[in-house]
Amino acid sequence: MYKKMIFGALLTVVGLAVSISCAAFGRDYNWHDSPPLGPLLGPFCLGVMVLLIGLLICFFEAYFDKK
């Protein structure tokens, strides 16, 4: 149980770090010379997906653990 919970927590932290860094670098980016959605949308969405997967793993390990 604890190994899966730690794995989920690490995924959550990694996803949060990627999302925050993409959002921070996106603010300083010149959006006038780029495609309409920007070049950081893909990594941002990937970071959010990793964050959500980590949260789901933690949630299922905490509340639906088979003893």
C-alpha positions in Angstrom: 0.0 0.0 0.0 2.7 2.5 1.0 4.7 2.0 -2.2 1.7 2.8 -4.4 0.8 5.8 -2.2 4.4 7.2 -2.4 4.4 6.6 -6.2 1.1 8.6 -6.5 2.5 11.4 -4.3 5.6 11.6 -6.5 3.5 11.7 -9.6 1.5 14.5 -8.1 4.5 16.5 -7.2 6.1 16.0 -10.7 2.9 17.0 -12.4 2.5 20.1 -10.3 6.1 21.1 -10.9 5.7 20.7 -14.7 2.4 22.6 -14.7 3.7 25.5 -12.7 6.9 25.8 -14.7 5.0 25.8 -18.0 2.6 28.5 -16.6 5.5 30.6 -15.3 7.5 30.4 -18.6 4.3 31.0 -20.6 3.7 34.3 -19.0 7.1 35.6 -20.2 6.7 34.2 -23.7 6.0 36.4 -26.7 2.6 35.1 -27.8 2.4 37.3 -31.0 5.0 35.2 -32.9 3.6 31.8 -32.0 0.7 29.6 -33.0 -2.7 30.5 -31.4 -2.4 28.0 -28.5 1.3 28.5 -27.8 4.1 26.0 -27.7 3.7 25.3 -24.0 0.2 24.0 -24.1 1.3 20.4 -24.8 3.7 20.1 -21.8 1.2 21.9 -19.6 -1.6 19.5 -20.5 0.8 16.6 -19.9 1.7 17.9 -16.5 -1.9 18.3 -15.5 -2.7 14.8 -16.7 0.3 13.4 -14.6 -1.0 15.4 -11.6 -4.5 14.0 -11.9 -3.2 10.4 -12.3 -1.1 10.8 -9.2 -4.1 12.2 -7.3 -6.3 9.3 -8.5 -3.7 6.7 -7.4 -3.5 8.3 -3.9 -7.3 8.5 -3.7 -7.8 4.9 -4.6 -5.0 3.7 -2.3 -6.4 5.7 0.6 -10.1 4.9 0.3 -10.4 1.6 -1.6 -7.5 -0.4 -0.1 -8.1 -4.1 0.1 -6.8 -5.4 3.4 
